[in-house]
Each structure stands twice: as structure tokens, then as C-alpha cells.
Amino acid sequence: MHQKGREVIMAAKEVRITLRNAGKINPESIEDYIKAGGYEALAKARTIDRDKLIDDIEGTGKLRGRGGAGFKTGFKWKAASETPSDVK
């Protein structure tokens, strides 16, 4: 299969999350963002025990950083939480 075909297949498997409201809400309106459910996940995450939240994120195995290496988010969060320093 040529490169273009692989890219099409990979794109078909992706679920647009971060930019799902692009073109649907005013990006300069916090009210629009809140009406669209903005901050609901943050509010929920703040009620969960930190270690439980990290375990849940790690357990998905699907969330990855967008940096060059694409490390799994759960791995990064767990490593940061286990670092004894208050400065991360």
C-alpha cells in the first residue's frame, strides 16, 4: 500500500475531539465554550482521587502527547506524580 493510502486509513480511525467545535462556536466566547460542555471533564477530574485519575488515564492506553515522541499521557502523569519534588 502506498503512503497516501495509509494516511487515509489512519485518518479514518481518528476521532476529532479537541477541534470538534471548530466552526460551531465563537472561539472568543467563553460562554459559547461552557454551553458546549467546556470544562465538564475538568470539573469531573477534580473530584477524582489523583492516583485513580492517573490509573484511569494510563488504563486507556490511547491518550498520547502531541510532542515529538508521542509518549503515553498516563506514563507522563504517573512519572511526574512519583517525582518527589514539588517542582515538575
C-alpha positions as CSV (number, residue, x, y, z in Angstrom):
1,M,0.0,0.0,0.0
2,H,1.4,3.4,-0.8
3,Q,1.9,6.2,1.8
4,K,-1.2,8.2,0.8
5,G,-3.4,5.1,1.3
6,R,-2.0,4.5,4.8
7,E,-2.7,8.1,5.7
8,V,-6.3,7.9,4.6
9,I,-6.8,4.7,6.6
10,M,-5.2,6.2,9.7
11,A,-7.3,9.4,9.4
12,A,-10.5,7.3,9.1
13,K,-9.7,5.8,12.5
14,E,-9.2,9.1,14.2
15,V,-11.9,10.8,16.3
16,R,-11.9,14.5,16.3
17,I,-12.0,15.6,19.9
18,T,-10.0,18.7,20.5
19,L,-11.3,20.6,17.5
20,R,-14.8,19.1,17.3
21,N,-16.4,22.5,17.9
22,A,-14.3,24.3,15.3
23,G,-16.6,26.5,13.2
24,K,-19.5,25.8,15.5
25,I,-18.8,28.1,18.4
26,N,-17.2,31.5,18.7
27,P,-13.6,30.8,19.8
28,E,-13.5,34.2,21.6
29,S,-16.6,33.5,23.7
30,I,-16.2,31.6,27.0
31,E,-20.0,31.4,27.3
32,D,-20.2,29.5,24.0
33,Y,-17.5,27.1,25.2
34,I,-19.3,26.5,28.5
35,K,-22.6,26.0,26.7
36,A,-20.9,23.4,24.5
37,G,-19.8,21.4,27.6
38,G,-16.4,23.1,28.1
39,Y,-14.8,22.4,31.4
40,E,-17.1,19.5,32.3
41,A,-14.2,16.9,32.2
42,L,-12.0,19.2,34.2
43,A,-14.7,19.6,36.9
44,K,-15.1,15.8,37.0
45,A,-11.4,15.2,37.1
46,R,-11.1,17.5,40.1
47,T,-13.4,15.2,42.1
48,I,-11.5,12.0,41.5
49,D,-8.5,10.9,43.6
50,R,-5.2,11.8,41.8
51,D,-3.9,8.2,41.7
52,K,-7.3,6.9,40.5
53,L,-7.3,9.5,37.8
54,I,-3.8,8.7,36.6
55,D,-4.7,4.9,36.6
56,D,-7.8,5.7,34.5
57,I,-5.8,7.7,32.0
58,E,-3.0,5.1,31.9
59,G,-5.5,2.3,31.5
60,T,-7.0,3.7,28.3
61,G,-3.6,3.3,26.6
62,K,-4.9,5.7,23.9
63,L,-4.1,9.2,25.1
64,R,-0.7,10.4,23.8
65,G,1.2,13.6,23.9
66,R,1.5,15.6,20.8
67,G,5.2,16.2,21.2
68,G,7.8,14.6,19.1
69,A,8.0,11.3,20.9
70,G,4.2,10.9,21.5
71,F,4.6,9.4,25.0
72,K,1.5,8.0,26.5
73,T,-0.2,10.6,28.8
74,G,-0.7,8.1,31.6
75,F,3.0,7.3,31.6
76,K,4.0,11.0,31.8
77,W,1.4,11.8,34.5
78,K,2.5,8.8,36.6
79,A,6.2,9.7,36.3
80,A,5.5,13.3,37.3
81,S,3.4,12.3,40.3
82,E,6.1,10.0,41.5
83,T,8.8,12.7,41.4
84,P,9.4,13.8,45.0
85,S,10.0,17.4,44.1
86,D,7.1,19.9,44.2
87,V,8.6,21.5,41.1
88,K,7.7,19.4,38.0
